[in-house]
Amino acid sequence: MDPIFNKQPKQKKHIEVCETLLRQGETELHSHITEKALACYKQEPKPQQVDAVCSLIRGNNTFVLAGTGFGKTRISEMYFRLFEKKLKAVVLVLNPLDALGDNQVLEKKQAGFTAINLTQMKFDKKVASKIIDGAFNFVYLSPEVFLNSSLFREVYYDAVFQSRLATIVIDEAQMIYSWGLVASGKAKKSSSHGRTEDVAVFRPSYGELAAQLNATEGVPLLLLSATCRPKAVSSILENLKLSEDNVVFVRAELTRPEIRILRLPMHHSLKSGHDIIPIIEQQSTPNSIVVPTLVYSGQRNSTFQIMKNVNKARGTPGAEYNPRSTLIRRYHANTGDFAKEDAVKSFTSGKFPYIACTMALGLGQNWKRIRKVVHMGRADPSNICQMIGRCGRDGKPGLAILFMEKNRRNGKNSADDFLNVREQTNDNRMDALAITPVCLRIAFSLDNL
């Protein structure tokens, strides 16, 4: 029998789907969820999506491990639709970035749900009252608001709100592991972590998530991640004070067969970024038909150099200083809020084809138009996997180009350097990806085992 159905439903202390569904067996429940999803989305749901919804119905904490573009965010929607409207169910979603919440709120509204992204600036008593009253189906917020806002704490522990809470979603759950590396000081010793500057902003209160999450009686957690090695999964569960016995794991394909991955050796320094010039479209190609592309760099300062090189290749030197460029703009953690918002909106609407960025851009965003992702330099395979997963999200072919230095100082630069390696450190994983003769799709798959 499926392990999802081996676990007994918890005592009723919170909102639940109707008794009829709770009494259904495995096959019957699967059929019901599939039929309802088919009616709503006009396409049959993936078996793993249905498995995850079944697990939540049974009151189980659920960890979904599936590649980018799989449709993980749809799971909470499918689960929400099973509740009667009069119950005013609420799904709480923890996001690592405010910008990600804005993007997902827009998607939810377009799908017919009510949703809000709670930021410190937008959150007041009027909004708090509406949340308690069940005015919003989906409530998005950052860990800082979740843990540190006294007003949200009032909402969270309100008896009426607790009675409406259907599930708490932890989106991009792998970030908990990254925050842990920073908080423990291990990141300082890792070259791979330092090479991706915006991968994990220090969250000093990340370790306090568990106490507040576990304060809800019987409300299942839904953890979502596209890249999570067993070591990271164990760390996340430990942080959240969960044992593997109390979590149902739903696993789907982590690789993306529609993305072609090319690894190219670098002939110039990483700092110069000159290797990107030969792959830029010819000057005769209008900006309006240039392939929508994200160019990722590990350092914020490098994004400007990429803009410079792209403009040089396109015959528009100096245009990197134009904030309204119709060719390329940049995005990183320290870009001004207005510039970030403008860049995202303008790129989404097709006003320019290139963004030079760090990992601060695109986390969890479901952009359909991106066809190509370029990454400059060696980095942690998990982070690279996240970044290249942002192209081809409409199911059509995508291209990922990875520029790798031939040699890294104090690193491993040939297969022979790995002969006596016994520990799978992040630095070893980074160097292995740069020199392995194995198919990169297989290499990424093995990295998650």
C-alpha positions as CSV (number, residue, x, y, z in Angstrom):
1,M,0.0,0.0,0.0
2,D,1.1,3.5,-0.7
3,P,2.9,5.0,2.4
4,I,0.6,8.0,2.1
5,F,-2.3,5.9,3.2
6,N,-0.5,4.0,5.9
7,K,-0.5,7.1,8.1
8,Q,-3.6,7.7,10.1
9,P,-5.5,11.0,9.8
10,K,-4.8,13.3,12.8
11,Q,-7.5,14.3,15.2
12,K,-9.8,17.0,13.9
13,K,-8.6,20.3,15.4
14,H,-8.5,22.4,12.2
15,I,-10.3,22.8,8.9
16,E,-10.7,19.7,6.9
17,V,-12.1,18.6,3.6
18,C,-15.6,17.0,3.7
19,E,-16.1,13.7,5.5
20,T,-16.9,11.9,2.2
21,L,-13.4,12.5,0.9
22,L,-11.8,11.5,4.2
23,R,-13.5,8.2,4.1
24,Q,-12.5,7.4,0.6
25,G,-9.9,4.7,-0.1
26,E,-6.7,5.2,-2.1
27,T,-8.0,4.6,-5.6
28,E,-11.3,6.5,-5.1
29,L,-9.6,9.5,-3.7
30,H,-7.0,9.6,-6.5
31,S,-9.8,9.5,-9.1
32,H,-11.7,12.3,-7.4
33,I,-8.7,14.6,-7.2
34,T,-7.7,13.8,-10.8
35,E,-11.2,14.5,-12.1
36,K,-11.5,17.8,-10.2
37,A,-8.1,19.0,-11.4
38,L,-8.9,18.0,-15.0
39,A,-12.1,20.0,-14.8
40,C,-10.2,23.1,-13.5
41,Y,-7.1,23.1,-15.5
42,K,-8.2,21.3,-18.7
43,Q,-5.3,18.9,-18.4
44,E,-4.7,15.8,-16.4
45,P,-2.6,16.3,-13.3
46,K,0.7,14.5,-12.8
47,P,0.5,11.4,-10.5
48,Q,2.9,13.0,-8.1
49,Q,0.7,16.1,-7.8
50,V,-2.2,13.9,-6.9
51,D,-0.1,11.9,-4.4
52,A,0.9,15.1,-2.7
53,V,-2.7,16.3,-2.4
54,C,-3.7,12.9,-1.0
55,S,-1.0,13.2,1.6
56,L,-2.2,16.6,2.7
57,I,-5.8,15.3,2.9
58,R,-4.6,12.6,5.3
59,G,-3.0,15.4,7.4
60,N,0.6,14.4,6.6
61,N,3.6,16.8,6.4
62,T,4.6,16.4,2.7
63,F,7.9,17.1,1.0
64,V,7.7,17.4,-2.8
65,L,11.0,17.0,-4.7
66,A,10.5,17.8,-8.3
67,G,12.3,19.7,-11.0
68,T,11.7,23.3,-12.0
69,G,8.6,23.7,-14.2
70,F,7.1,20.5,-12.8
71,G,4.0,22.3,-11.4
72,K,4.7,22.2,-7.7
73,T,2.8,25.4,-6.9
74,R,-0.3,23.8,-8.4
75,I,-0.4,21.2,-5.6
76,S,-1.6,23.7,-3.0
77,E,-4.2,25.0,-5.5
78,M,-5.6,21.5,-6.1
79,Y,-5.7,20.9,-2.3
80,F,-7.4,24.3,-1.7
81,R,-10.1,23.6,-4.3
82,L,-11.3,20.5,-2.3
83,F,-12.5,22.7,0.6
84,E,-16.1,24.0,0.6
85,K,-16.1,27.8,-0.2
86,K,-18.1,28.6,3.0
87,L,-15.2,27.4,5.1
88,K,-13.0,30.2,3.8
89,A,-9.8,28.0,3.8
90,V,-6.5,29.8,3.9
91,V,-3.1,28.6,2.5
92,L,-0.1,30.3,4.1
93,V,3.0,30.4,1.9
94,L,6.5,31.2,3.2
95,N,8.7,32.7,0.4
96,P,12.4,33.6,0.5
97,L,11.9,36.8,-1.5
98,D,9.2,39.5,-1.5
99,A,9.5,39.7,-5.3
100,L,8.7,36.0,-5.6
101,G,5.6,36.6,-3.5
102,D,4.5,39.4,-5.8
103,N,4.9,37.2,-8.9
104,Q,2.9,34.3,-7.4
105,V,0.1,36.6,-6.1
106,L,-0.3,37.8,-9.7
107,E,-0.5,34.2,-10.9
108,K,-3.0,33.3,-8.3
109,K,-5.2,36.3,-9.2
110,Q,-5.1,35.4,-12.8
111,A,-6.2,31.8,-11.9
112,G,-9.2,33.2,-10.0
113,F,-8.0,33.1,-6.4
114,T,-7.7,35.9,-3.9
115,A,-4.2,36.4,-2.7
116,I,-1.9,38.9,-1.0
117,N,1.8,39.3,-0.4
118,L,2.5,40.6,3.1
119,T,5.5,43.0,3.2
120,Q,6.3,45.3,6.1
121,M,5.1,48.2,4.1
122,K,1.7,46.7,3.0
123,F,0.7,45.0,6.3
124,D,-1.5,46.9,8.7
125,K,-4.5,46.2,11.0
126,K,-7.0,46.5,8.2
127,V,-5.2,43.9,6.1
128,A,-4.8,41.7,9.3
129,S,-8.6,41.8,9.9
130,K,-9.3,40.8,6.3
131,I,-6.8,37.8,6.6
132,I,-8.6,36.6,9.8
133,D,-11.9,36.9,8.0
134,G,-10.7,34.6,5.2
135,A,-10.7,37.3,2.5
136,F,-7.6,35.9,0.9
137,N,-7.3,32.3,-0.3
138,F,-3.5,32.5,-0.4
139,V,-1.3,34.6,1.9
140,Y,2.4,35.0,1.0
141,L,5.0,36.3,3.4
142,S,8.7,36.2,4.1
143,P,10.3,34.4,7.1
144,E,11.0,37.9,8.6
145,V,7.3,38.8,8.7
146,F,6.3,35.3,9.8
147,L,8.7,35.4,12.8
148,N,9.2,39.1,13.7
149,S,5.9,40.9,12.9
150,S,3.9,41.3,16.1
151,L,0.8,42.1,14.0
152,F,1.2,38.9,12.1
153,R,1.7,37.0,15.3
154,E,-1.7,38.3,16.4
155,V,-3.2,37.0,13.2
156,Y,-1.4,33.7,13.3
157,Y,-2.5,32.7,16.8
158,D,-6.0,34.0,16.4
159,A,-8.5,31.1,16.9
160,V,-10.6,32.0,13.9
161,F,-7.5,32.2,11.6
162,Q,-6.2,28.9,13.0
163,S,-9.6,27.3,12.2
164,R,-9.2,28.4,8.5
165,L,-5.6,27.3,8.0
166,A,-5.5,24.5,5.5
167,T,-1.7,24.1,5.0
168,I,1.5,26.0,5.4
169,V,3.7,25.9,2.3
170,I,7.5,26.4,2.5
171,D,8.4,27.3,-1.0
172,E,12.1,26.8,-2.2
173,A,12.7,24.7,0.9
174,Q,16.3,24.2,0.0
175,M,16.9,27.8,1.1
176,I,16.6,26.6,4.7
177,Y,19.7,24.5,4.1
178,S,21.5,27.5,2.6
179,W,20.6,29.8,5.5
180,G,21.9,27.1,7.8
181,L,25.3,27.1,6.0
182,V,25.5,30.8,6.5
183,A,24.4,30.8,10.1
184,S,26.7,28.0,11.1
185,G,29.7,29.7,9.5
186,K,30.4,26.8,7.1
187,A,29.7,29.0,4.1
188,K,32.8,31.0,4.9
189,K,34.9,27.9,4.4
190,S,33.2,27.0,1.1
191,S,34.5,28.4,-2.2
192,S,31.4,27.3,-4.0
193,H,29.1,29.3,-1.7
194,G,31.2,32.4,-2.1
195,R,31.0,32.1,-5.8
196,T,27.3,32.7,-5.8
197,E,26.9,36.0,-4.0
198,D,23.1,36.2,-3.7
199,V,22.4,32.6,-3.0
200,A,21.4,33.0,0.6
201,V,21.1,36.3,2.5
202,F,21.8,35.7,6.2
203,R,18.5,35.1,8.0
204,P,19.5,35.3,11.7
205,S,16.1,33.9,12.9
206,Y,15.9,31.0,10.4
207,G,16.3,28.5,13.3
208,E,13.1,29.8,15.0
209,L,10.8,28.6,12.1
210,A,10.2,25.3,13.8
211,A,8.6,26.6,17.0
212,Q,6.1,28.7,15.2
213,L,5.3,26.2,12.5
214,N,4.7,23.5,15.0
215,A,2.3,25.7,17.1
216,T,-0.5,24.7,14.8
217,E,-2.3,21.5,15.7
218,G,-2.8,19.2,12.8
219,V,-2.1,21.7,10.0
220,P,0.1,19.8,7.5
221,L,3.3,21.4,6.1
222,L,4.0,21.3,2.4
223,L,7.7,21.7,1.5
224,L,8.6,22.3,-2.1
225,S,12.1,22.0,-3.7
226,A,13.6,21.4,-7.1
227,T,17.2,20.6,-5.9
228,C,17.7,18.9,-2.6
229,R,20.5,16.4,-1.9
230,P,19.9,13.9,1.0
231,K,22.3,15.9,3.2
232,A,20.2,19.0,2.6
233,V,16.9,17.2,3.2
234,S,18.2,15.9,6.5
235,S,19.4,19.4,7.5
236,I,16.0,20.9,6.6
237,L,14.0,18.3,8.6
238,E,16.4,18.7,11.6
239,N,15.9,22.5,11.4
240,L,12.1,22.1,11.4
241,K,12.2,19.6,14.2
242,L,10.6,16.9,11.9
243,S,11.6,13.3,11.7
244,E,11.4,11.4,8.4
245,D,8.7,9.2,9.9
246,N,6.5,12.2,10.1
247,V,7.0,13.3,6.5
248,V,5.7,11.8,3.3
249,F,8.1,12.3,0.4
250,V,6.8,12.7,-3.1
251,R,9.6,12.5,-5.7
252,A,9.4,13.3,-9.4
253,E,11.9,13.8,-12.2
254,L,14.4,16.4,-11.1
255,T,16.1,16.9,-14.5
256,R,14.5,18.7,-17.5
257,P,14.8,16.7,-20.7
258,E,13.6,19.7,-22.8
259,I,16.7,21.7,-21.8
260,R,19.9,21.1,-23.8
261,I,23.0,21.7,-21.6
262,L,26.3,22.7,-23.1
263,R,29.5,23.2,-21.1
264,L,32.1,25.4,-22.7
265,P,35.7,25.9,-21.5
266,M,36.6,29.5,-20.8
267,H,39.4,31.1,-22.8
268,H,39.4,34.4,-20.9
269,S,39.3,35.4,-17.2
270,L,36.0,35.1,-15.4
271,K,36.3,38.7,-14.3
272,S,36.5,39.9,-17.9
273,G,33.4,37.9,-19.0
274,H,34.7,38.1,-22.6
275,D,33.7,34.5,-23.3
276,I,30.1,35.5,-23.7
277,I,30.8,37.7,-26.7
278,P,30.9,35.0,-29.5
279,I,27.5,33.6,-28.5
280,I,25.6,36.9,-28.7
281,E,23.3,37.3,-31.7
282,Q,24.6,39.1,-34.7
283,Q,24.2,42.9,-34.9
284,S,21.8,42.5,-37.9
285,T,19.2,40.7,-35.6
286,P,16.7,43.2,-34.2
287,N,16.4,43.3,-30.4
288,S,12.7,42.4,-30.8
289,I,13.5,38.9,-32.1
290,V,16.6,38.1,-30.0
291,V,16.1,35.0,-27.8
292,P,15.0,35.9,-24.3
293,T,18.0,35.2,-22.2
294,L,19.2,35.3,-18.5
295,V,23.0,35.6,-18.0
296,Y,23.9,34.6,-14.5
297,S,27.1,35.7,-12.8
298,G,28.3,34.8,-9.3
299,Q,29.2,38.4,-8.3
300,R,27.0,41.5,-8.4
301,N,29.8,43.6,-10.0
302,S,30.1,41.1,-12.8
303,T,26.6,41.8,-14.0
304,F,27.8,45.2,-15.3
305,Q,30.7,43.6,-17.2
306,I,28.3,41.3,-18.8
307,M,26.1,44.2,-19.9
308,K,29.2,45.8,-21.3
309,N,30.2,42.7,-23.3
310,V,26.7,42.1,-24.7
311,N,26.5,45.8,-25.9
312,K,30.0,45.5,-27.4
313,A,28.9,42.3,-29.3
314,R,25.7,44.0,-30.5
315,G,27.6,47.2,-31.7
316,T,26.2,49.5,-29.1
317,P,29.1,50.2,-26.8
318,G,28.3,52.5,-23.9
319,A,24.6,51.6,-23.9
320,E,25.1,49.6,-20.6
321,Y,24.7,53.0,-18.9
322,N,21.1,53.4,-20.3
323,P,18.6,52.3,-17.6
324,R,15.9,52.1,-20.3
325,S,18.0,49.8,-22.6
326,T,16.0,47.8,-25.1
327,L,18.7,45.2,-25.2
328,I,19.9,44.3,-21.6
329,R,19.4,45.4,-18.0
330,R,20.7,44.0,-14.7
331,Y,19.2,42.6,-11.5
332,H,20.9,41.6,-8.2
333,A,20.2,41.8,-4.5
334,N,21.4,45.4,-4.2
335,T,19.6,46.8,-7.2
336,G,17.1,49.4,-6.1
337,D,13.6,48.2,-5.5
338,F,12.1,50.4,-8.3
339,A,14.8,49.3,-10.8
340,K,14.1,45.6,-9.9
341,E,10.4,46.0,-10.3
342,D,10.8,47.9,-13.6
343,A,13.3,45.3,-14.9
344,V,11.0,42.4,-14.1
345,K,7.9,44.0,-15.6
346,S,9.7,45.2,-18.7
347,F,11.4,41.9,-19.4
348,T,8.1,40.0,-18.8
349,S,6.3,42.3,-21.3
350,G,9.1,41.8,-23.9
351,K,10.7,45.2,-23.9
352,F,14.2,43.8,-23.9
353,P,15.6,40.3,-24.3
354,Y,18.6,40.1,-22.0
355,I,19.0,40.3,-18.2
356,A,22.5,40.2,-16.5
357,C,21.8,38.9,-13.1
358,T,22.8,37.0,-10.0
359,M,20.8,34.2,-8.4
360,A,18.6,36.9,-6.7
361,L,16.6,36.9,-9.9
362,G,14.1,34.2,-10.9
363,L,13.9,32.1,-7.7
364,G,10.6,30.2,-8.2
365,Q,9.3,32.6,-10.9
366,N,7.3,30.9,-13.6
367,W,8.5,32.9,-16.7
368,K,7.3,31.2,-19.8
369,R,9.3,33.3,-22.3
370,I,12.9,32.4,-21.3
371,R,14.5,30.2,-23.9
372,K,18.2,30.5,-22.9
373,V,20.2,30.6,-19.7
374,V,23.9,31.3,-19.6
375,H,26.0,30.8,-16.4
376,M,29.5,32.2,-16.0
377,G,32.0,30.2,-14.1
378,R,32.1,27.3,-11.7
379,A,29.5,27.1,-8.9
380,D,27.6,24.7,-6.7
381,P,25.7,22.2,-9.0
382,S,22.5,22.7,-7.0
383,N,22.5,26.4,-7.6
384,I,23.4,26.0,-11.3
385,C,20.5,23.5,-11.6
386,Q,18.2,26.1,-10.2
387,M,19.3,28.7,-12.6
388,I,19.2,26.7,-15.8
389,G,15.8,25.5,-14.8
390,R,14.4,28.9,-15.5
391,C,14.3,28.4,-19.2
392,G,11.9,26.3,-21.2
393,R,9.2,26.4,-18.5
394,D,6.5,26.3,-21.2
395,G,7.7,22.8,-22.1
396,K,9.3,23.9,-25.3
397,P,13.1,23.4,-25.9
398,G,15.5,25.5,-23.9
399,L,19.3,26.0,-24.0
400,A,21.6,26.2,-21.0
401,I,25.2,27.3,-21.7
402,L,27.7,26.8,-18.8
403,F,31.0,28.6,-19.2
404,M,33.6,26.9,-16.9
405,E,37.2,27.9,-16.0
406,K,39.7,25.3,-17.1
407,N,41.5,25.7,-13.8
408,R,40.6,26.9,-10.4
409,R,43.3,27.9,-8.0
410,N,43.5,25.4,-5.1
411,G,40.7,23.4,-6.8
412,K,40.5,20.1,-8.6
413,N,41.1,20.5,-12.3
414,S,41.3,16.9,-13.6
415,A,39.8,13.5,-13.0
416,D,43.0,12.3,-11.4
417,D,42.6,15.0,-8.7
418,F,39.5,13.0,-7.4
419,L,41.3,9.6,-7.0
420,N,41.6,9.8,-3.3
421,V,38.6,11.9,-2.5
422,R,36.4,10.4,0.2
423,E,34.1,13.3,1.1
424,Q,31.5,14.9,-1.2
425,T,32.1,18.5,-0.2
426,N,30.4,21.4,-2.0
427,D,33.7,22.5,-3.4
428,N,34.4,19.0,-4.7
429,R,30.9,18.9,-6.3
430,M,31.6,22.2,-8.0
431,D,34.9,21.2,-9.5
432,A,33.6,17.8,-10.5
433,L,30.8,19.4,-12.6
434,A,33.4,21.5,-14.4
435,I,35.6,18.6,-15.6
436,T,33.4,15.4,-15.6
437,P,33.2,13.5,-18.9
438,V,29.8,12.2,-17.9
439,C,26.7,13.5,-19.6
440,L,25.7,16.7,-17.6
441,R,22.1,15.6,-17.4
442,I,23.2,12.4,-15.7
443,A,25.6,14.4,-13.5
444,F,22.9,16.7,-12.2
445,S,20.7,13.7,-11.5
446,L,23.4,11.9,-9.6
447,D,24.1,15.1,-7.6
448,N,20.6,14.8,-6.1
449,L,21.0,11.1,-5.0
